Amino acid sequence: MAEEFWFNTKTHQVEEGMVSPAVDRAGPYATREEAEHALAQIKANSDRWAAEEAEDR
């Protein structure tokens, strides 16, 4: 199985494998670097979805 990286949203640490409870994890990410930038990606996705939703109104 390929190695997966997760971003712990509670501790803001990257973890290898499913270490923390699911509620505290974002991912999986293919690389450690991708997981390190998880918060920025989550925010970008949220901003994009909010803009799309606003357009639909």
N, C-alpha and C positions, 0 to 999 in steps of 0.2 A: 504494500500500500504506500502511495506517495505521502511524503511528509506534508502536513498541513499546519498552518499557523493561524492563531486566533488572537484577537485583541480583547483584552479584559477591560470592559467599560467601567468597572468599579476601581481597579487598581491602575489602569492606563498602562499595563504591561503587556508585552507580546508573549504568548505562550505557545509551546510546541505541543500539538495534540489537544484533546479536549480535557483540560485540567480543571477548569472552573465550571460551576453550574451554568447551564445553558442561558439562564436569564442574564448572566454577567458577561457573555461572550458575543463578539461580532466576528463573522467569518463563515467559512474558512477562507484563508488567503493562500495563494500558491507559494509566496515568498515572505520572508521576515520583513522585507522592506515594504511590501504592500500592506502588511498588517500594521506596521509602524505608522502608516498614513491613514489608518482606518477612520479616525475622527474627522479628518478633512473630507474624506469620501462620503461619509455618512451625512455631514452637513451639506455638501454639494448636492447629494441626492434629495435631501429634504427640501432644500431651496428650490430645486428644479420641480419637484412634485407640487410644492406650494404655488409656484408660478403657473404650472399647468392647471391646477385646480382653480386658481383665480381667473384664468382665461375662460374656463368652462362656465363661469357664473355670469 
